[in-house]
Amino acid sequence: MEKNEILVIYGDDPAAMSGRIAEEALLADHIGDRNKRVGLKPNLAVSRTADRGATTHPEIAQGLISYLQQQGFHNLAILEGSWVGDDTDEAFRVCGYKRLSKETGVELINLQKDHARAYDCRGMKIEICDSACGVGFMINLPVLKGHCQTLLTCALKNNKGIIPNREKRRFHSLGLDKPIAHLNTVAKNDFILVDGICGDLDFEEGGNPVPADRIFAACDPVLCDAWAAALLGYRVEEIPYIGLAEQLGAGCGDLKQARIRELNRSFQGAVFPRPQGKVREIAGYIREDKACSACYAGLVFALSRMKGNERSRLKEPVCIGQGFKGKKGNLGVGHCTGDFTVSCKGCPPNAMDILDFLRAGF
């Protein structure tokens, strides 16, 4: 897998999806030495199951562990430090990682209990946990979701889990963007596998999951987060830590340099789960008929970025889905509504493209 590549896979079996994407990325070749210590860093900020949109599906880690063990890697560990106010051991239990550890024999490391030391992160001293710095190869397993302060959390921000609680408090006192950027000049991002199955609309604690049935992989955390921002309907400049991390040399945020490689077509779920929380209101602006999950999620995120008065100016619901193929209509999103009077191109289009398309009519 090249540094500028982003591999994407769609489906409803996270374990199989993560294994397949690891194979396509030639992950074993990237790691090399079978004796190397390999760390898996999920997002378990809170003790909530993954279906709520806040934490990494354990099935994704399961698929990776199965792949790695079959390839001869057995020096594995799952490392995490939940946010201040939550307990990592409880998160391991609630989120299914304690069971996963027992089934696979992979060690769980609670970074809230780990020792740490300070590193010079390009001009900013930051304490990082010893166990995280001690791995030979780190696999970052963030959740693609919204965030109440930084708007987005993905690869770069997920590394906040490898610092001690006292450092997490200091990050907030400094404002999150600058320390997150500096942290990622030292934090390991050797391989990134993003859980985009049902990340939350705009809140890191979950409660408003948006089903997208998508996982994607990257080697560059800055490029990864730049693309993640577009999927949620944000421009890179709206997420300051992405640009700051690029300036500090942590990666490249120019999406024109990205090579997006989809391993299969967007997944058409049989039945969408009942919308929860804020998503329920947004769903009222959508007319869906056999829509693929990723396409539908893009529209939800785009509509959520629009101000209330902008959404209210939509004269009719936005049509989306394979049920509209070959049919006429006024306003649609995705390739399947290509015969409509106006339609946003893409299969699936990302939220930023949909947002620009919808706003162009105002």
Secondary structure, DSSP 8 states (H G I E B T S, - for coil): --TTEEEEEE-S-HHHHHHHHHHHTTHHHHH--TTS-EEEEE--SSS--GGGSSS--HHHHHHHHHHHHHTT---EEEEE---TTS-HHHHHHHTTHHHHHHHH--EEEEGGGS-EEEEE-SS-EEEEEHHHHH-SEEEEE-B-EEETTTEEESHHHHGGGGS-HHHHHHHHHH-SHHHHHHHTTTS--SEEEEEESS-BSS-TT-SSB----EEEEES-HHHHHHHHHHHTT--GGGSHHHHHHHHTTS----GGG-EEEESS-----SS-----THHHHHHTTEEESS--HHHHHHHHHHHHHS-HHHHHT-SS-EEESGGGTT---SEEESGGGTTSSEEE--SS--HHHHHHHHHTT-
